[in-house]
């Protein structure tokens, strides 16, 4: 059940570093979702998802595409008094380290030294096989971003999906219901390896079948986002909102907590971004919102700032 009465409007102003260029490889993120939703918008199920707990050995086996590990190469170290575990597998030619921390946010950090893959095609295929071995459903396309102080760190962002629709990769607050964590896998391509972040990857544990639903339009979603963020029309005018440049992507949004702490209820909705004309030192501010798919109701809004917008698209 959606507990809309308990949801608080989030007006937190914060800054995120939005990395200079974004180039979508393969199918565009928006295009994939639009195609799926055009066919199946009326029949998208409501999902209950549960945060997965990976062991270091599980991730290492998936990367090496093997069922067994050499115990002489394996070291497992649990940090006393915490849920954090560090697993290292060192063959002499390649060293794989997995840091896993279980808590409100479940995540794994993987560092691989001794990269064998020389081309983008090779490492993309290797990681897609790793995700398949782990039973993680990701979009075959990925988003390439540049970050770091000099925008010289290459990142490949993979989005978790269900039935061709992304689980929201951005976090937000549901007020009294708690924090919703974004889900994605971020792979930094380093000179001799990879630095990988598994961000709260989940699995579907239950479905509520839905048929014949009617979704609101993108225009209605954008309007709901603005109504949530602004108290009156004058404030909206003063802010210099660039509605004509707004983007609106359809995703699975977390709308409620499940019966357990690591469970969430997800339904189809819109992730809205609306640029503003105001800048601060060259950084453009953006209103972002998370809007219900069936009703013009916004679960949360926030202000972000796009930093370092030099175009480096490929």
C-alpha positions as CSV (number, residue, x, y, z in Angstrom):
1,X,0.0,0.0,0.0
2,X,1.2,3.5,-0.8
3,X,1.4,5.6,2.3
4,X,1.2,9.0,0.6
5,X,0.0,10.8,3.7
6,X,3.3,10.2,5.4
7,X,5.6,11.4,2.6
8,X,7.3,14.7,3.3
9,X,8.4,17.1,0.6
10,X,12.2,17.1,0.4
11,X,13.6,20.5,-0.4
12,X,17.1,19.7,0.5
13,X,19.6,21.7,-1.6
14,X,22.7,19.7,-2.4
15,X,25.5,19.7,-5.0
16,X,26.4,16.7,-7.1
17,X,29.2,16.5,-9.4
18,X,27.6,15.7,-12.8
19,X,30.4,14.6,-14.9
20,X,31.2,16.5,-18.0
21,X,29.9,14.6,-20.9
22,X,27.6,11.7,-21.2
23,X,27.7,9.4,-24.2
24,X,25.2,6.5,-24.4
25,X,26.7,3.4,-25.9
26,X,24.4,1.0,-27.8
27,X,20.7,1.7,-27.3
28,X,19.9,5.0,-25.6
29,X,18.6,4.8,-22.1
30,X,15.5,6.8,-22.9
31,X,14.9,5.0,-26.1
32,X,14.9,1.5,-24.5
33,X,12.4,2.6,-21.9
34,X,10.2,4.4,-24.3
35,X,10.0,1.4,-26.6
36,X,9.1,-0.9,-23.7
37,X,6.6,1.4,-22.2
38,X,4.9,2.1,-25.5
39,X,4.1,-1.6,-25.7
40,X,3.6,-2.6,-22.1
41,X,2.6,0.6,-20.1
42,X,-0.8,-0.8,-19.1
43,X,0.6,-4.1,-17.8
44,X,3.7,-3.3,-15.7
45,X,3.7,-5.2,-12.4
46,X,4.4,-3.7,-9.0
47,X,7.6,-5.3,-7.6
48,X,8.9,-6.1,-4.2
49,X,12.7,-6.1,-4.3
50,X,15.2,-7.2,-1.7
51,X,18.8,-6.0,-1.5
52,X,21.2,-8.8,-2.4
53,X,24.1,-9.8,-0.2
54,X,27.1,-11.0,-2.2
55,X,30.1,-12.8,-0.8
56,X,33.6,-11.9,-2.0
57,X,34.1,-15.5,-3.2
58,X,30.9,-15.3,-5.2
59,X,32.0,-12.1,-7.0
60,X,35.5,-13.5,-7.7
61,X,34.1,-16.8,-9.1
62,X,31.8,-14.8,-11.3
63,X,34.6,-12.7,-12.6
64,X,36.9,-15.7,-13.3
65,X,33.9,-17.7,-14.7
66,X,34.7,-20.7,-12.5
67,X,33.0,-22.8,-9.8
68,X,36.2,-23.3,-7.7
69,X,39.0,-21.1,-6.3
70,X,42.5,-22.0,-5.3
71,X,42.5,-21.8,-1.5
72,X,46.2,-20.9,-1.5
73,X,45.3,-17.7,-3.4
74,X,42.3,-16.8,-1.2
75,X,42.3,-14.6,2.0
76,X,39.1,-13.6,3.8
77,X,39.3,-11.0,6.6
78,X,36.3,-9.9,8.6
79,X,36.5,-6.6,10.5
80,X,35.8,-7.2,14.1
81,X,32.6,-5.6,15.4
82,X,31.3,-4.7,11.9
83,X,29.5,-6.4,9.0
84,X,32.4,-5.5,6.6
85,X,34.4,-8.3,5.0
86,X,37.5,-8.1,2.7
87,X,38.2,-10.9,0.4
88,X,41.4,-11.1,-1.7
89,X,42.3,-13.5,-4.4
90,X,45.9,-13.1,-5.7
91,X,47.2,-15.4,-8.4
92,X,50.4,-13.5,-8.9
93,X,49.3,-12.3,-12.3
94,X,46.0,-10.8,-11.2
95,X,44.8,-9.5,-7.8
96,X,41.1,-9.2,-7.0
97,X,40.0,-7.5,-3.8
98,X,36.3,-7.3,-2.7
99,X,35.2,-5.1,0.1
100,X,31.7,-5.8,1.2
101,X,29.7,-3.8,3.8
102,X,26.2,-4.9,4.8
103,X,23.9,-2.4,6.4
104,X,21.2,0.1,5.5
105,X,23.1,0.5,2.2
106,X,24.4,-2.8,0.8
107,X,27.4,-2.4,-1.5
108,X,30.5,-4.1,-2.7
109,X,33.7,-2.4,-3.9
110,X,35.8,-4.5,-6.2
111,X,39.4,-3.6,-7.3
112,X,41.1,-5.7,-9.9
113,X,44.8,-5.2,-10.7
114,X,46.3,-6.9,-13.7
115,X,43.8,-6.2,-16.5
116,X,43.9,-8.7,-19.3
117,X,41.3,-7.0,-21.5
118,X,42.9,-4.6,-24.0
119,X,39.8,-3.2,-25.8
120,X,36.5,-1.9,-24.9
121,X,34.7,-4.8,-26.6
122,X,36.8,-7.2,-24.5
123,X,36.2,-5.6,-21.1
124,X,32.5,-5.0,-21.9
125,X,31.9,-8.6,-22.8
126,X,33.9,-9.7,-19.6
127,X,31.7,-7.6,-17.3
128,X,28.5,-8.6,-19.0
129,X,29.4,-12.2,-18.5
130,X,30.3,-11.5,-14.8
131,X,26.8,-9.9,-14.3
132,X,25.2,-12.9,-16.0
133,X,27.1,-15.3,-13.7
134,X,25.9,-13.3,-10.7
135,X,22.3,-13.4,-11.9
136,X,22.2,-9.6,-12.2
137,X,19.9,-8.2,-15.0
138,X,21.5,-5.1,-16.5
139,X,20.8,-3.0,-19.6
140,X,23.0,-4.3,-22.4
141,X,23.8,-0.6,-23.1
142,X,25.7,1.5,-20.6
143,X,26.4,5.1,-20.0
144,X,30.0,6.4,-20.4
145,X,30.9,9.3,-18.1
146,X,34.1,11.2,-17.3
147,X,34.9,12.3,-13.8
148,X,37.8,13.2,-11.6
149,X,39.5,16.5,-11.1
150,X,40.5,16.7,-14.7
151,X,37.6,14.8,-16.2
152,X,40.1,12.1,-17.2
153,X,38.6,9.1,-15.3
154,X,36.5,6.9,-17.6
155,X,33.4,5.3,-16.0
156,X,31.0,2.8,-17.5
157,X,27.6,3.0,-15.6
158,X,25.4,-0.1,-15.9
159,X,21.7,0.1,-14.9
160,X,19.8,-2.7,-13.2
161,X,16.7,-3.5,-15.1
162,X,13.5,-5.6,-14.8
163,X,11.5,-6.3,-18.0
164,X,13.6,-3.8,-19.9
165,X,12.9,-1.0,-17.4
166,X,15.6,0.5,-15.1
167,X,15.3,0.4,-11.4
168,X,15.9,4.0,-10.4
169,X,19.7,4.6,-10.1
170,X,19.2,7.8,-8.0
171,X,18.5,7.9,-4.3
172,X,15.8,10.0,-2.6
173,X,13.9,10.2,0.7
174,X,10.4,9.0,1.4
175,X,10.1,11.0,4.6
176,X,9.0,8.9,7.5
177,X,9.4,5.8,5.4
178,X,13.1,6.3,5.1
179,X,15.8,6.5,2.4
180,X,15.5,4.9,-1.0
181,X,18.9,3.9,-2.4
182,X,19.7,4.2,-6.1
183,X,20.9,1.0,-7.9
184,X,23.6,0.8,-10.5
185,X,27.1,-0.7,-11.1
186,X,29.9,1.8,-11.7
187,X,33.1,0.6,-13.4
188,X,36.1,2.8,-13.4
189,X,38.5,1.9,-16.2
190,X,42.0,2.2,-14.7
191,X,45.4,1.8,-16.5
192,X,46.0,-1.7,-15.2
193,X,42.6,-2.7,-13.9
194,X,39.2,-1.8,-12.7
195,X,37.6,-0.1,-9.7
196,X,34.0,-1.2,-9.4
197,X,31.1,-0.2,-7.2
198,X,28.1,-2.5,-6.8
199,X,25.5,0.0,-5.5
200,X,22.7,-1.7,-3.6
201,X,21.9,-4.3,-6.3
202,X,18.6,-6.0,-5.6
203,X,16.5,-8.9,-6.8
204,X,12.7,-9.3,-7.3
205,X,11.1,-11.4,-4.6
206,X,7.4,-10.7,-5.3
207,X,5.1,-9.3,-8.0
208,X,1.7,-7.7,-7.9
209,X,0.2,-8.2,-11.4
210,X,-1.3,-5.1,-13.0
211,X,-3.4,-4.9,-16.2
212,X,-4.9,-2.1,-18.1
213,X,-3.3,0.8,-16.2
214,X,-3.2,4.3,-17.7
215,X,-0.1,6.3,-17.2
216,X,0.0,10.1,-16.9
217,X,1.8,12.1,-19.6
218,X,5.3,13.5,-19.3
219,X,3.8,17.0,-19.2
220,X,1.7,16.0,-16.2
221,X,4.8,14.5,-14.5
222,X,6.8,17.7,-15.0
223,X,3.9,19.8,-13.7
224,X,3.7,17.6,-10.6
225,X,7.4,18.0,-10.0
226,X,7.1,21.8,-10.2
227,X,4.0,21.9,-8.0
228,X,5.8,19.8,-5.4
229,X,8.9,22.0,-5.4
230,X,7.4,25.5,-5.6
231,X,4.8,27.0,-3.3
232,X,3.4,29.4,-5.8
233,X,3.7,30.4,-9.4
234,X,5.6,33.6,-8.7
235,X,8.4,31.7,-7.1
236,X,8.5,29.5,-10.1
237,X,8.7,32.5,-12.4
238,X,11.5,34.1,-10.4
239,X,13.5,30.9,-10.4
240,X,13.8,31.0,-14.2
241,X,12.7,27.4,-14.8
242,X,13.5,26.1,-18.3
243,X,10.5,23.8,-18.7
244,X,11.1,23.4,-22.4
245,X,14.5,21.8,-21.7
246,X,13.1,19.3,-19.1
247,X,13.8,15.6,-19.4
248,X,11.5,12.9,-18.2
249,X,12.6,9.2,-18.0
250,X,10.3,6.3,-17.1
251,X,11.8,4.1,-14.4
252,X,10.8,1.8,-11.5
253,X,10.6,4.0,-8.5
254,X,10.7,2.9,-4.8
255,X,7.3,4.0,-3.4
256,X,7.1,2.2,-0.1
257,X,9.2,0.0,2.3
258,X,8.7,-3.7,2.3
259,X,8.0,-5.9,5.4
260,X,11.8,-6.2,6.1
261,X,14.4,-3.4,6.3
262,X,16.1,-4.5,3.2
263,X,13.0,-4.7,1.1
264,X,11.3,-2.0,-1.0
265,X,8.1,-1.8,-3.1
266,X,8.7,-0.4,-6.6
267,X,6.2,0.8,-9.2
268,X,6.5,2.5,-12.6
269,X,7.1,6.3,-12.4
270,X,9.0,9.2,-13.9
271,X,12.4,10.7,-13.0
272,X,12.2,14.4,-13.9
273,X,15.0,16.9,-14.4
274,X,14.2,20.5,-15.0
275,X,17.1,23.0,-15.7
276,X,17.0,26.5,-14.3
277,X,18.5,29.6,-15.9
278,X,20.3,30.5,-12.6
279,X,24.0,29.7,-12.5
280,X,26.7,29.9,-9.8
281,X,30.2,30.1,-11.2
282,X,29.1,28.4,-14.4
283,X,27.2,25.6,-12.7
284,X,23.6,25.2,-13.8
285,X,21.0,24.3,-11.2
286,X,18.5,21.5,-11.9
287,X,15.3,20.5,-10.1
288,X,14.9,16.8,-10.0
289,X,11.7,14.9,-9.0
290,X,10.3,11.4,-8.6
291,X,6.7,11.2,-9.8
292,X,4.1,8.4,-9.7
293,X,3.4,6.8,-13.0
294,X,-0.4,6.7,-12.7
295,X,-1.1,9.9,-10.7
296,X,0.4,13.4,-10.8
297,X,1.9,12.9,-7.4
298,X,5.6,13.7,-6.7
299,X,7.2,11.5,-4.0
300,X,10.3,13.8,-3.6
301,X,12.0,16.7,-5.1
302,X,15.5,18.2,-4.7
303,X,17.8,20.8,-6.1
304,X,21.1,19.7,-7.7
305,X,23.8,21.6,-9.5
306,X,25.4,20.3,-12.7
307,X,29.2,20.9,-12.4
308,X,31.9,20.7,-15.0
309,X,29.7,20.8,-18.1
310,X,32.5,20.8,-20.8
311,X,31.3,18.6,-23.6
312,X,33.5,15.5,-24.1
313,X,30.9,13.4,-25.9
314,X,32.1,10.5,-28.1
